[in-house]
Each structure stands twice: as structure tokens, then as C-alpha cells.
Amino acid sequence: MGVLKHLLTATVAAYLAFGLFRYLDTSVPEGVPEVWNARILDAALRTNGKLILSLHDFGVTGGVTWFTRKMVDVVLTTLITGSPFGKGDDPELKITDTQYNGVDVRVYEPKSCSGNDRPVLVYYHGGGWSWLSIDVYDPTMRELAKRVSMVAVSVGYRQSPEHAHPIPFEDCLTATEYVLNNAVKLNIDPTRVAISGDSAGGHLTAAVALRLKKKIKIQVPIYPCLQLLDLQTPSYIENRMYIPGMLNDVSMLSYWLNYGNISYDYMDDILANLHTSPAIKNSKYAERISPKYYMKEHIRTESLKSPSKPTDFGNETLFLIIEDTVLDPYFAPLMADDAEYRGLPLTYVLTAGYDVLRDDGLIYVQRLKEAGVDVHLAHYSEGFHGMIFFFDGPIPFEVGKRALADLVAFLKKHL
């Protein structure tokens, strides 16, 4: 009986170990040496996502509540810093939580950066316009402020689905205009203002830049999401299974739906590009994200470098419902025409090879070049969505360290 008990225990343990191994066996971008770091990151985020999705059974639409937002913040803060409480006081920084014209901001002022002509970076955090916060971005903001020797303003904009487009955009615009209009009070140089953000924050960066143009010196969209017309670009097809806990096609679409106040009932149709009519698929709007703007050298799958894009299908009725939203350049900055891009500031676009949003950023680079904008591309072939978080802490990535160092070097040179 004792032998049978030990055998049963060993069998259960082996089964659980095998199950854990299979759960951790995610697709890791080629060229990333920290394989287990990637697997741990993905497993933690997927587990978190599954817990949130389970709340659907209790009627929580989209899984977004104050509690689940806090849960996501704690998980990511722990992965980034090693502590659920984040970092403590920093003797090199003055950190202030305040409001700019009613918008929550956290201001980072290096004590070594004095005078009344300090450069400033206004940052819009990512998280699909629904998740994350200035708390999660605290380590990155500290690092940027200190390394560049600049003031950093992290914007805590209101989030969807409670506050759909254009409210997050308007909050970011309001905070940025406050910085521009209160240079003397803030002891900053209004001619040395940069804006940046990652993912949804990259989208907000591109949208604010469209409105402010040369009033800002530099815009830095980091793996931005820029259009909802085509979710079958090569990067969406190639990368949906790489570190999916961070981002995949379904999660990205759920963020778009929250932000655009679009029903989840349309999710399957939008994923299959059935949400656009044949007329739109043959229109000037589709031309603005057409395969002629793909950067084939960054597409890994040969058959996707010159894809066939059929245009004889779609749902005219559905498109009429969402048309005004998805064609709005402040909702989808790639829907702007070339004339709207002219006059944009110096632009630094950061993209990752293993990211569903890769092609949005690369198309944006091509479009800006065509419009005569001074644009620099920082592409990381082995990069993944969210990588710039992980420049330090318990699970660092070399690509994250390099991306942050390159961004710091660019800002020090140009801001």
C-alpha cells in the first residue's frame, strides 16, 4: 500500500511538472537569450489574464474594474521591480503627484537638472487605454529623467471603457498644453518639449502630435497602435503567438473596442476584416495602410511580403456603424492624409520585430517620410511588445536595455 501511495504521488507530481512545463512553453522571439525570463513573463501575464476573463461569468464586461486594474498593476510592478510596492524614495529625484488643468500627473525632476531652461518629456503610458497607470511606469520614468537629465511628466489620463475616445486623447492634450503654456512656472524651456508613449500611449503620442505639430520638439511613439482598418497585416499574422500574455491580436482588439466604445459582438468580424465594406477596402483610407508601405526586410514570412489583399467582401451595415470612429485621425493616426502629417516634429519611432503592432509603426515611418517629416526608425528585430519595461529588475532583457539606452542617447542629442 505504501509503495502504491508513493507511486501515485510521484505520478501526480510528474503530471503537474509536465503541465507546468507545457504552460511555460511559450513561443520566444528568436534572438532573445533570456528564454526563461520570457516564459516566466508570459506565464504570469497569461495567468493574470485568465483570472480577469473569469470575471465575465460574474457579469464584468471586459474585465475592467478598479480591482482588476490594481491587480494588473501589482503583477507588472512586481515583474518589473521585484516588489509589489515598486521603488521607494530616490535621493536623485524630486517626485511630485499633482494636476495640470485637472489632469493627474506625476512629475520627476532630477536634482542635478537646475535652471529655468530644463528640457521636458511628457509621457502617456500604455495599457490599451484601459489598463496600467503612472505607478507601473514609475521605474521607467525615473530612469529616463535621470539618464537624460530632464523633467519627466507622466500623465494619468482617464481610461476606457468608462472614458472612451476622445477623452484619453483630450486629457493628454490638456496636460501637454499646460506644460507648453506654463514654462516660467515650471522652470522648463517651452522650445525643448518632447512627447512619448508606448503602445496605446504611442497612439496618443501620434494623435497629440497631429494637433500640436511644431509646438513640440520631438515625438517618440513606441510600438504604437495606429489603425483599426486592417487586423490582417503581416505582423498581426506572424506574431500573435509570441509572448501572447503581453499582447496578441485578440487582446489588442479588445482594447480598441473599449477605446472606441464599439460592441464586443463585432470582435470576430473585425478580426477577419469583415467590418470594412468593399468600397472602403478600395478607398483612399485603405491606400494609406496598403502593402506598398510594408517594410519587407522586417517581415520574416516570405509569403506575407507581397500578400494578396482581396477587396470584394465586408459588411457595409457594420461599417456604417463604426465609420466615423475608425476613420478619425485622432482615433487612428494612420488615417490622416499626407497634408496632415506635414509640419510634424522630429520623430523617433520604436518598433519590435515580434509584435503584432510592428507594421503599424513601420507604415507610419514610411508615410511620414513620404510627407517630408524628419523621422528616425529604431527597429529591434528580436524585440517584443513591452520590452522597454525590462531594462533592469528580476527578469531583464538585453533588448530592453538596448532600446532604453538608444532612446536616452537620442533624447540627449536632440532634445
ZAKOLTOR-447613 format. One record per residue (C-alpha): residue number from 1; x, y, z. Coordinates in Angstrom, 3 decimals. Example, Ala and Ser with C-alpha at 12.3 -4.5 7.8 and 13.67 -1.06 7.14 Angstrom:
BEGIN
<1; <12.300; -4.500; 7.800>>,
<2; <13.670; -1.060; 7.140>>,
! end
This chain:
BEGIN
<1; <0.000; 0.000; 0.000>>,
<2; <2.889; 2.360; 0.865>>,
<3; <4.589; 1.653; -2.483>>,
<4; <1.354; 2.371; -4.333>>,
<5; <0.927; 5.645; -2.425>>,
<6; <4.464; 6.774; -3.311>>,
<7; <3.941; 5.747; -6.922>>,
<8; <0.677; 7.694; -7.093>>,
<9; <2.330; 10.756; -5.501>>,
<10; <5.216; 10.580; -7.958>>,
<11; <2.802; 10.228; -10.889>>,
<12; <0.774; 13.267; -9.798>>,
<13; <3.962; 15.287; -9.257>>,
<14; <5.258; 14.324; -12.690>>,
<15; <1.923; 15.211; -14.267>>,
<16; <1.873; 18.630; -12.575>>,
<17; <5.512; 19.267; -13.519>>,
<18; <4.763; 18.344; -17.132>>,
<19; <1.688; 20.590; -17.115>>,
<20; <3.696; 23.494; -15.710>>,
<21; <6.422; 22.944; -18.313>>,
<22; <3.836; 22.928; -21.111>>,
<23; <2.249; 26.096; -19.701>>,
<24; <5.641; 27.796; -19.674>>,
<25; <6.486; 26.512; -23.152>>,
<26; <5.562; 29.711; -24.988>>,
<27; <6.996; 30.901; -28.311>>,
<28; <10.046; 33.055; -27.552>>,
<29; <11.340; 35.540; -30.150>>,
<30; <14.413; 34.285; -31.977>>,
<31; <17.480; 36.163; -30.792>>,
<32; <16.251; 36.637; -27.219>>,
<33; <18.775; 34.816; -24.989>>,
<34; <16.673; 35.143; -21.823>>,
<35; <14.323; 32.294; -22.777>>,
<36; <13.144; 31.519; -19.253>>,
<37; <12.660; 35.181; -18.453>>,
<38; <10.332; 35.366; -21.460>>,
<39; <8.457; 32.240; -20.392>>,
<40; <8.022; 33.452; -16.831>>,
<41; <6.831; 36.856; -18.060>>,
<42; <4.324; 35.319; -20.454>>,
<43; <3.036; 32.758; -17.933>>,
<44; <2.492; 35.414; -15.269>>,
<45; <0.597; 37.688; -17.635>>,
<46; <-1.484; 34.883; -19.162>>,
<47; <-2.452; 33.665; -15.695>>,
<48; <-3.454; 37.181; -14.770>>,
<49; <-5.477; 37.472; -17.978>>,
<50; <-7.275; 34.191; -17.349>>,
<51; <-8.257; 35.347; -13.856>>,
<52; <-9.661; 38.572; -15.271>>,
<53; <-11.522; 36.789; -18.072>>,
<54; <-13.143; 34.510; -15.499>>,
<55; <-14.917; 37.600; -14.166>>,
<56; <-17.094; 37.527; -17.305>>,
<57; <-19.003; 34.772; -15.515>>,
<58; <-19.956; 37.376; -12.926>>,
<59; <-21.051; 39.990; -15.449>>,
<60; <-17.879; 42.125; -15.529>>,
<61; <-17.742; 43.335; -19.154>>,
<62; <-14.197; 43.467; -20.472>>,
<63; <-12.896; 42.531; -17.061>>,
<64; <-12.175; 46.168; -16.231>>,
<65; <-12.827; 47.194; -12.612>>,
<66; <-10.841; 49.166; -10.044>>,
<67; <-9.841; 45.825; -8.503>>,
<68; <-8.643; 44.157; -11.714>>,
<69; <-6.767; 47.310; -12.695>>,
<70; <-4.985; 47.235; -9.350>>,
<71; <-4.285; 43.522; -9.741>>,
<72; <-2.649; 44.097; -13.133>>,
<73; <-0.624; 46.996; -11.725>>,
<74; <0.685; 44.869; -8.862>>,
<75; <1.633; 41.944; -11.119>>,
<76; <3.512; 44.109; -13.608>>,
<77; <5.166; 46.229; -10.921>>,
<78; <6.440; 43.020; -9.303>>,
<79; <7.744; 41.676; -12.618>>,
<80; <9.487; 44.978; -13.372>>,
<81; <10.959; 45.808; -9.960>>,
<82; <10.816; 42.592; -7.927>>,
<83; <8.457; 44.200; -5.406>>,
<84; <4.670; 44.725; -5.500>>,
<85; <5.296; 48.119; -3.900>>,
<86; <7.698; 49.357; -6.580>>,
<87; <10.614; 51.611; -5.779>>,
<88; <10.960; 53.789; -2.705>>,
<89; <12.418; 57.268; -2.358>>,
<90; <15.135; 58.297; -4.776>>,
<91; <17.719; 60.787; -3.464>>,
<92; <18.464; 61.928; -7.023>>,
<93; <14.875; 62.917; -7.830>>,
<94; <12.109; 65.177; -6.650>>,
<95; <8.872; 63.294; -7.398>>,
<96; <5.548; 65.141; -7.163>>,
<97; <1.964; 63.980; -7.723>>,
<98; <-0.193; 66.903; -8.843>>,
<99; <-2.671; 68.004; -11.528>>,
<100; <-2.250; 70.048; -14.696>>,
<101; <-5.597; 71.680; -15.542>>,
<102; <-7.432; 68.867; -13.774>>,
<103; <-5.393; 66.001; -15.279>>,
<104; <-3.419; 63.794; -12.883>>,
<105; <0.344; 63.850; -13.480>>,
<106; <3.475; 62.668; -11.728>>,
<107; <6.472; 64.943; -12.207>>,
<108; <10.089; 63.740; -11.992>>,
<109; <12.738; 66.422; -11.514>>,
<110; <16.401; 65.371; -11.312>>,
<111; <18.098; 67.346; -8.562>>,
<112; <21.129; 67.714; -10.846>>,
<113; <18.966; 69.406; -13.511>>,
<114; <18.509; 73.012; -12.424>>,
<115; <17.835; 76.375; -14.026>>,
<116; <14.814; 77.702; -15.865>>,
<117; <15.569; 76.163; -19.267>>,
<118; <15.183; 72.489; -18.467>>,
<119; <14.041; 70.086; -21.226>>,
<120; <10.895; 68.088; -20.543>>,
<121; <9.364; 64.826; -21.712>>,
<122; <5.588; 64.389; -21.401>>,
<123; <4.817; 60.658; -21.314>>,
<124; <1.490; 58.864; -21.957>>,
<125; <1.507; 55.344; -20.536>>,
<126; <0.394; 52.229; -22.374>>,
<127; <-2.085; 49.547; -21.360>>,
<128; <-4.672; 49.612; -24.131>>,
<129; <-6.238; 52.878; -22.875>>,
<130; <-7.864; 50.665; -20.188>>,
<131; <-5.080; 49.292; -18.023>>,
<132; <-1.845; 50.241; -16.227>>,
<133; <-1.045; 53.540; -14.593>>,
<134; <1.656; 56.051; -13.754>>,
<135; <2.592; 53.714; -10.871>>,
<136; <3.581; 50.904; -13.251>>,
<137; <5.620; 53.349; -15.338>>,
<138; <7.364; 54.858; -12.320>>,
<139; <10.654; 52.892; -12.743>>,
<140; <10.946; 53.793; -16.427>>,
<141; <10.159; 57.467; -15.825>>,
<142; <12.768; 57.664; -13.082>>,
<143; <15.371; 56.134; -15.352>>,
<144; <14.596; 58.430; -18.297>>,
<145; <14.570; 61.574; -16.145>>,
<146; <17.925; 60.776; -14.572>>,
<147; <19.731; 59.456; -17.642>>,
<148; <18.674; 62.279; -19.960>>,
<149; <18.789; 64.938; -17.220>>,
<150; <15.328; 66.290; -17.979>>,
<151; <11.986; 66.802; -16.318>>,
<152; <9.595; 63.923; -16.997>>,
<153; <5.823; 64.370; -16.714>>,
<154; <3.863; 61.102; -16.577>>,
<155; <0.195; 61.634; -17.467>>,
<156; <-2.552; 59.733; -15.626>>,
<157; <-5.275; 60.179; -18.234>>,
<158; <-8.812; 58.879; -17.707>>,
<159; <-9.298; 55.390; -19.118>>,
<160; <-11.756; 53.417; -21.217>>,
<161; <-14.273; 51.851; -21.249>>,
<162; <-15.632; 54.361; -18.714>>,
<163; <-13.951; 57.179; -20.644>>,
<164; <-13.806; 56.265; -24.322>>,
<165; <-12.273; 58.241; -27.188>>,
<166; <-11.672; 61.171; -27.299>>,
<167; <-11.368; 61.619; -23.517>>,
<168; <-7.924; 59.964; -23.019>>,
<169; <-6.597; 61.928; -26.010>>,
<170; <-8.045; 65.186; -24.657>>,
<171; <-6.504; 64.571; -21.221>>,
<172; <-3.074; 64.028; -22.768>>,
<173; <-3.513; 67.120; -24.934>>,
<174; <-4.590; 69.191; -21.914>>,
<175; <-1.584; 68.130; -19.814>>,
<176; <0.834; 68.793; -22.679>>,
<177; <-0.611; 72.218; -23.423>>,
<178; <-0.289; 73.073; -19.727>>,
<179; <3.431; 72.301; -19.924>>,
<180; <3.815; 74.434; -23.057>>,
<181; <1.872; 77.354; -21.602>>,
<182; <3.425; 77.403; -18.123>>,
<183; <7.124; 77.252; -18.872>>,
<184; <8.089; 80.017; -16.427>>,
<185; <6.111; 78.472; -13.569>>,
<186; <7.565; 75.012; -14.268>>,
<187; <11.110; 76.236; -14.941>>,
<188; <11.271; 74.478; -18.282>>,
<189; <12.175; 75.531; -21.822>>,
<190; <8.988; 75.536; -23.963>>,
<191; <11.105; 75.030; -27.103>>,
<192; <12.504; 71.763; -25.681>>,
<193; <9.331; 69.753; -25.060>>,
<194; <9.112; 66.128; -26.238>>,
<195; <6.150; 63.766; -26.063>>,
<196; <6.253; 59.992; -25.926>>,
<197; <4.318; 56.887; -25.008>>,
<198; <4.238; 53.175; -25.682>>,
<199; <1.527; 51.020; -27.238>>,
<200; <-1.737; 52.893; -26.553>>,
<201; <0.499; 55.702; -25.296>>,
<202; <2.294; 55.593; -28.654>>,
<203; <-1.077; 56.063; -30.305>>,
<204; <-1.804; 59.026; -28.025>>,
<205; <1.627; 60.459; -28.876>>,
<206; <0.891; 60.361; -32.601>>,
<207; <-2.564; 61.860; -32.043>>,
<208; <-1.298; 64.717; -29.843>>,
<209; <1.499; 65.394; -32.347>>,
<210; <-1.115; 65.760; -35.103>>,
<211; <-2.783; 68.505; -33.082>>,
<212; <0.309; 70.327; -31.737>>,
<213; <2.858; 69.721; -34.522>>,
<214; <5.821; 72.124; -34.240>>,
<215; <4.759; 73.339; -30.805>>,
<216; <6.647; 70.282; -29.592>>,
<217; <10.235; 69.488; -30.499>>,
<218; <10.188; 65.685; -30.679>>,
<219; <7.598; 62.924; -30.717>>,
<220; <8.547; 59.352; -29.751>>,
<221; <5.819; 56.757; -30.419>>,
<222; <6.983; 53.400; -29.015>>,
<223; <5.432; 50.325; -30.712>>,
<224; <2.252; 52.345; -31.350>>,
<225; <-1.204; 51.061; -32.378>>,
<226; <-2.345; 53.355; -35.177>>,
<227; <-5.251; 51.877; -37.143>>,
<228; <-8.314; 49.635; -36.876>>,
<229; <-8.927; 49.163; -40.601>>,
<230; <-6.789; 46.050; -41.132>>,
<231; <-6.042; 43.452; -38.453>>,
<232; <-4.541; 41.098; -41.030>>,
<233; <-1.230; 42.883; -41.597>>,
<234; <1.844; 40.604; -41.672>>,
<235; <2.776; 41.474; -38.101>>,
<236; <-0.677; 40.559; -36.784>>,
<237; <-0.437; 37.216; -38.612>>,
<238; <3.187; 36.432; -37.699>>,
<239; <3.283; 37.498; -34.088>>,
<240; <0.022; 36.612; -32.377>>,
<241; <1.648; 33.662; -30.561>>,
<242; <4.870; 35.323; -29.352>>,
<243; <4.614; 36.210; -25.647>>,
<244; <0.810; 36.432; -26.073>>,
<245; <0.363; 37.305; -22.405>>,
<246; <1.823; 40.729; -23.172>>,
<247; <-0.193; 41.327; -26.362>>,
<248; <-1.887; 39.378; -29.132>>,
<249; <-4.465; 40.125; -31.815>>,
<250; <-7.494; 39.372; -29.612>>,
<251; <-6.316; 41.412; -26.631>>,
<252; <-5.355; 44.339; -28.877>>,
<253; <-8.790; 44.294; -30.478>>,
<254; <-10.492; 44.226; -27.075>>,
<255; <-8.580; 47.404; -26.204>>,
<256; <-9.679; 49.066; -29.438>>,
<257; <-13.301; 48.120; -28.717>>,
<258; <-13.126; 49.612; -25.222>>,
<259; <-11.474; 52.773; -26.503>>,
<260; <-13.846; 53.227; -29.426>>,
<261; <-16.989; 52.297; -27.470>>,
<262; <-17.600; 49.528; -30.023>>,
<263; <-19.595; 46.416; -29.145>>,
<264; <-17.729; 43.165; -28.414>>,
<265; <-20.348; 41.491; -30.609>>,
<266; <-18.295; 42.638; -33.606>>,
<267; <-14.991; 41.101; -32.445>>,
<268; <-14.953; 38.111; -34.821>>,
<269; <-15.935; 40.248; -37.795>>,
<270; <-13.226; 42.822; -37.111>>,
<271; <-10.527; 40.173; -36.643>>,
<272; <-11.442; 38.815; -40.097>>,
<273; <-11.588; 42.319; -41.654>>,
<274; <-15.320; 41.871; -42.270>>,
<275; <-16.022; 45.208; -40.589>>,
<276; <-14.977; 47.227; -43.643>>,
<277; <-17.056; 47.382; -46.791>>,
<278; <-15.713; 46.602; -50.290>>,
<279; <-15.910; 50.333; -51.031>>,
<280; <-13.641; 51.195; -48.099>>,
<281; <-11.238; 48.377; -48.994>>,
<282; <-10.800; 50.154; -52.341>>,
<283; <-10.715; 53.670; -50.900>>,
<284; <-8.036; 56.257; -50.116>>,
<285; <-8.188; 55.144; -46.481>>,
<286; <-7.147; 51.584; -47.317>>,
<287; <-4.435; 53.023; -49.562>>,
<288; <-2.916; 54.760; -46.519>>,
<289; <-2.066; 51.368; -44.964>>,
<290; <-1.615; 49.379; -48.172>>,
<291; <1.143; 46.769; -48.704>>,
<292; <3.176; 49.311; -50.664>>,
<293; <4.134; 50.754; -47.262>>,
<294; <5.241; 47.415; -45.789>>,
<295; <8.937; 47.223; -44.959>>,
<296; <9.589; 43.779; -46.396>>,
<297; <13.019; 43.470; -44.801>>,
<298; <11.288; 43.267; -41.413>>,
<299; <8.735; 40.598; -42.425>>,
<300; <10.004; 37.095; -41.643>>,
<301; <7.452; 35.075; -43.653>>,
<302; <8.175; 35.153; -47.374>>,
<303; <4.533; 34.704; -48.442>>,
<304; <3.486; 37.757; -46.411>>,
<305; <5.941; 40.127; -48.089>>,
<306; <3.649; 40.528; -51.106>>,
<307; <0.258; 39.496; -49.721>>,
<308; <-2.927; 39.208; -51.708>>,
<309; <-5.445; 41.664; -50.285>>,
<310; <-8.948; 40.768; -51.545>>,
<311; <-11.380; 43.670; -51.516>>,
<312; <-14.669; 42.087; -52.593>>,
<313; <-16.051; 41.297; -49.142>>,
<314; <-17.211; 43.046; -45.997>>,
<315; <-20.200; 44.231; -44.023>>,
<316; <-21.496; 47.602; -45.221>>,
<317; <-24.028; 47.844; -42.385>>,
<318; <-21.418; 47.256; -39.693>>,
<319; <-19.008; 49.729; -41.244>>,
<320; <-21.660; 52.446; -41.274>>,
<321; <-21.980; 51.988; -37.500>>,
<322; <-18.251; 52.439; -36.787>>,
<323; <-17.165; 54.554; -39.779>>,
<324; <-16.875; 57.912; -38.041>>,
<325; <-14.744; 56.383; -35.299>>,
<326; <-12.287; 54.235; -37.262>>,
<327; <-11.617; 56.924; -39.894>>,
<328; <-10.987; 59.685; -37.337>>,
<329; <-7.225; 60.522; -37.467>>,
<330; <-7.220; 61.255; -33.736>>,
<331; <-8.591; 57.743; -33.150>>,
<332; <-6.461; 56.117; -35.862>>,
<333; <-3.499; 58.356; -36.794>>,
<334; <-2.686; 56.321; -39.917>>,
<335; <-5.981; 57.542; -41.369>>,
<336; <-4.553; 61.071; -41.629>>,
<337; <-3.596; 62.202; -45.122>>,
<338; <-0.127; 63.424; -46.106>>,
<339; <-1.129; 67.068; -45.717>>,
<340; <-1.987; 66.458; -42.051>>,
<341; <1.464; 64.933; -41.457>>,
<342; <3.344; 67.891; -42.879>>,
<343; <4.755; 70.037; -40.100>>,
<344; <5.078; 67.207; -37.605>>,
<345; <8.114; 67.492; -35.320>>,
<346; <11.273; 65.388; -35.390>>,
<347; <10.013; 61.827; -34.901>>,
<348; <11.622; 58.721; -33.382>>,
<349; <9.564; 55.557; -33.910>>,
<350; <10.494; 52.439; -31.944>>,
<351; <9.243; 49.090; -33.242>>,
<352; <9.700; 45.423; -32.269>>,
<353; <10.010; 42.512; -34.690>>,
<354; <7.846; 40.117; -32.669>>,
<355; <4.964; 42.493; -32.007>>,
<356; <1.506; 42.432; -33.625>>,
<357; <1.804; 46.238; -33.856>>,
<358; <5.132; 46.172; -35.713>>,
<359; <3.654; 47.064; -39.086>>,
<360; <1.570; 49.951; -37.731>>,
<361; <4.805; 51.627; -36.641>>,
<362; <6.692; 50.765; -39.824>>,
<363; <3.884; 52.040; -42.072>>,
<364; <3.860; 55.243; -40.029>>,
<365; <7.585; 55.690; -40.668>>,
<366; <7.085; 55.229; -44.412>>,
<367; <4.131; 57.613; -44.505>>,
<368; <5.983; 60.323; -42.572>>,
<369; <8.991; 60.045; -44.876>>,
<370; <6.670; 60.458; -47.860>>,
<371; <5.234; 63.594; -46.225>>,
<372; <8.698; 65.084; -45.711>>,
<373; <8.917; 64.618; -41.928>>,
<374; <12.339; 64.077; -40.326>>,
<375; <11.784; 60.581; -38.956>>,
<376; <14.162; 58.077; -37.366>>,
<377; <13.363; 54.356; -37.035>>,
<378; <14.678; 52.283; -34.129>>,
<379; <13.697; 48.716; -35.037>>,
<380; <14.640; 45.737; -32.871>>,
<381; <14.252; 42.528; -34.836>>,
<382; <14.298; 40.360; -31.685>>,
<383; <12.134; 42.806; -29.742>>,
<384; <8.681; 42.144; -28.319>>,
<385; <5.805; 44.261; -27.081>>,
<386; <6.535; 45.800; -23.683>>,
<387; <10.275; 45.146; -23.849>>,
<388; <11.312; 48.661; -22.801>>,
<389; <9.938; 47.979; -19.306>>,
<390; <12.529; 45.288; -18.681>>,
<391; <15.868; 47.099; -18.637>>,
<392; <16.509; 46.031; -15.034>>,
<393; <14.815; 44.132; -12.216>>,
<394; <14.297; 40.394; -11.700>>,
<395; <13.730; 39.485; -15.387>>,
<396; <15.765; 41.905; -17.518>>,
<397; <16.175; 41.559; -21.275>>,
<398; <19.174; 42.731; -23.276>>,
<399; <16.870; 44.084; -25.982>>,
<400; <15.027; 46.157; -23.375>>,
<401; <18.316; 47.556; -22.057>>,
<402; <19.452; 48.417; -25.570>>,
<403; <16.156; 50.027; -26.573>>,
<404; <16.147; 52.258; -23.497>>,
<405; <19.818; 53.202; -23.938>>,
<406; <19.225; 54.106; -27.605>>,
<407; <16.227; 56.255; -26.698>>,
<408; <18.231; 58.040; -23.986>>,
<409; <21.047; 58.721; -26.462>>,
<410; <18.591; 60.148; -28.997>>,
<411; <16.923; 62.433; -26.464>>,
<412; <20.250; 63.658; -25.059>>,
<413; <21.390; 64.550; -28.557>>,
<414; <18.205; 66.143; -29.907>>,
<415; <16.077; 67.461; -27.013>>,
! end
